[in-house]
Amino acid sequence: MIPGPFNYHRPASLADAVNLLATLGDEARPLAGGHSLVPMMKLRLATPEHLVDLHGIAGLKGIRRDGNRLVIGAMTTQHELLASDEVAKSVPILHEAALLIADPQVRYRGTIGGNVANGDPGNDMPALMMTLGASYRLEGKSGARDVAAAEFYQGAYFTALEPGELLTAVSIPVPPAGHGSAYEKLKRKVGDYATAAAAVVLTMSGGKVATCAIGLTNLAETPLLATDAANAVIGTSLDEASLKKAAAAAQAIMSPAADARGPVEYRKHVGGIMVMRALQRAARGN
């Protein structure tokens, strides 16, 4: 439970961090909150020769409104999301989901960038970002580029990040006024990953669903955007038949692993229940 030897670097600017990662190559890893990387280092599942600590880069923190988008620096902590009036007002589902991540100790240190960047299928924010239509700013030696969250996740712990690139900010289009949202998460105990979770963002018009997006957490090797499930409820009043149809469509794309949280069929079953609960609660929010 003791990490192997490594060299520690604490750059003061993003340019310095990018240069370090480019120079040190594959033997360097960026350090954000450390809740994924440090345990892996203790178990010797990760043995980087260099750690590049990002906490000294002030430009990677902060929450700001930019027109109709909310831009969040990658080193902004979950606790800071919870303390933000702008987040609570503009994107309330982000506040709700942050409150369900782990426990207060983790939220004081864990960052939004770390949560979305490492490709862990159990993390809560990736599916939520896909549901919200968010994009990520990636910066490296060759410059900056923006990648949609829906195109970022390629497999468990595999993402669109190129070697030497850093995820520096998350940009979220602010949902329209009057929208409804909900994040429903089933877990065994406080601090655990989801057995199954579903995010819903929708709008209602005349008592019927006008727009809808549904994301799924920890129900495949990547976060999932359940497009067919969302389409199944558009134009409906979310009657029982429509809810069941949406749940079935979501279950059709689930491929969870059998683990200590339960067998595959159980996790798919409760995944469908999370979808129905999130849809109902989101509709009540309008």
N, C-alpha and C positions, 0 to 999 in steps of 0.2 A: 504493500500500500504506500510505497514511497516512490515518487517519480524518478526517472533517470536524470542524469545531468543535462543541463541546458544553459544556453546563454540568454540573458534577459536584456531586452531593448525597450526603451520608453520614448518614442519619437514625440516631438512637440507639435508637429504639423502633419497634415495628410500627405503632403509631398514627400516628407521624410519617411513616413510609413510605407508609401508605395515604393520608394527607392530601396528601402530595406528589404521588402518582400521580393522585389525584382532581383536584387543582388544576392540574397541568401537562397533563393530558389525553393525547391521542394522541401528543404530541411527546416523551413520557417513556418510558423503558424501564428495568425493574429489572435490576440487574447481580448475578448470583450468581457462578458460576465463570468465566464469560466465554468459554468455549471455543466457543460457537456465535455469540454476539453480536459479540465483538471481531473475529474474522476477517471477518464480514459488514460491519462498520464500516470495516475496512481496505480492503475491495474496493468501498466506497461502495454496497453493496447494502442497507445499513441506515444511515440518517442521522438518528438521534434528536437532538433539540436538548438533551435532558436525560438524564443517567444517574443512577439512584437506586441507590447501592451498598448492598447489604443486609448487608455484613460486620460492621457495627457493632451489629447487633441480636442480642444474646446469646440471646434467647428463641427464635430460629429454629434453634438448634443443639441437638444432644443426642439420645440414644437411651434410651428407657425402656420398661419393661414395665408395661402397664396392664391388669391382669386377664389375659385370654387374647389380648391384642393387643400388638403391638410398635409403638410410636409413635416416628417418626423426624422430627426437625426438618428443614425443607427445606434449610437451609444446612449440614447435616452432609455432610462430604466422603466420597468413595468410600474414601479411606485410613482414615477413622475407622470406616467400616463394617467394613473388613477387620481393624481393631484391636479390635473389640468382641467380647468373649466371649459376650455376650447374643445377638448376631446369629448367631455361629457355632453356638451351642447351640440357639436357638429356630427360626431360619429359615436353615439351612445353604445353601440354594440362593442366597440373597441374597449371602452371602459368596463363593460360587463365581462368580456373575455379575459381582460387583464386581471380582474379580481378572482378568476377561477384558476389562474396559473399558480401551481405549487402552493407556497405559503408566504407570509410577509417577509421572512428572512431572504428567501429567494428573490422576491419581487424588488427588494431594495437594491439588489446587485445585478439581477438579470436584465439584459437589454433587449429591446425590440429587434435590433439588428442581429444579435446572436440567435434569437428565437427563429427568425425567418431564414437566416443564411445557411445554416449547417445541414439542412435537408433531413432533419430527424422527423419521421412521419408522426411521432407522438406529440410534437410541439403544437400548441393551440393556434398561434398566429398565422401560419401559412395558409390553411384553408380559409380562415377569415379574410385574409388579404385577397385571395382569389375571388371570394364572394363579393367583396367590395370593389373589385376591378382595379386594385392597386398596382403600382409599378415600383420597381427598385432601381435606384441609381447605383451603377457599378463603375468604379474608377480604378484605373491601372496605368501602367507606363504608356500605353497607347492612347490614353484619354478616357473620356467618360461616355457611358451609354446607358440607356434606360431599357429595362426588360420587364415585360408584364409578369406579374406574379403567376398567372396561369401558364406561362411558358418557362418558368424558372426551374421547376422541380422535375428531374429526369429519372430519379430512382432513389432508393433509400440512401441518404447522405451524398447523392450526386445531384449537382445543380448546374446552372448555366454559368457560374463563376469560372473565369479562365484563371490559369496560374498567375499569381501575383495581384489579382484583382481584389478589391475590397467592396463590400456593400456599404454605402455611405449614407443612404437616406431611403425612406419609404414615402411614397406619394400616393395619397388616397383621395379619389374624387368624393366630395361631400355629398351624401345622399340627399335627395330632395326633401323639402319641408313636408311633414306629414307622413313620411315613410315609417314603416314598422320594422323592427329587427329583434332577433333573439339568438342567443347561443346556449344550446342545451348540451350539457356534458355529464355523462355518467362515469364515475370513477370509484375505485374501491375504498379510498381513504384520502384525507387531505394530503396534498403534495404529489399524488400519483398522476401518471398520464391517464388520458381518457381510455376507458374501455370502448367507448364510442361517443362521438360528439358531432353536432350539426349546427351550422350557422345559416341563418336565413335573413335576407334583406328583401323587403317587398313594399309595394304600394297598392292601395285599394282605391277603387273608383266605383261608386254606385253599389257598394256591398260586394263587389267581385274583385279578384286579384287582377291588377293591371300589369304589373311587372314583378319578377321574382328571380332571385338567385339563391342557390343552396350550395354550401360547401360542407365537406365531410372530413373529420379529423381521426387519424389512427385507424382507418378502416381499409387501408391498402399500403403499399410501400411508399406512396406519395400522397399528399393531400389531394382530394378529389373535388371537382366542380360537377355537381349533379345536374347537368343541363336538362336531361329528359324529365327528371323529377320536377324541376322548376316549371318546365313547359306544361306538365300535366295539370298544374293547378291554375294556370293563367286562364282567366275567363270564368272561373268557378267561384262559388261562395265558400269554398273550403268545407264542403259537406263531407260526411264520413267516407263516401265512395272515392271522392277526389283525394282525400288524405291517404287512403289506403293505396290508391294508384301511385301517388307520389312516393310513398314508402317503398313500394315494390320496385319502382324504377330506380330508386337510390340503391336498394339492395342488389340490384342486378349488376352494378359496377363495383360493389364492395368485394375486396379479397383480403380480409384481415388474416393475420397469423393466429394460429392457436397458441396461446401462452397462458401465463398465470391468471390473466383476466378472463379467460374462458375459451371454450372451443369456438371454431369458426362459425357454426350456425347460431350459437348464442350471441356472438358479437354482431353478426348481421341482423339478427332479430332486434336487439336493443338499438342498433343503428337506425333501423326503420322507425322505431318508437321515438328516438331523438328527433328525427326529421318531422314527424307529425306534431310533436310537442312544440318544436321551434316554429313551425308554420302557424299553429294556433295562437301562440303567444305573440308572434310578430304581428298577426292580423289584429289582435286586441290592442296593439300599441298605436293604431291609427286613430 
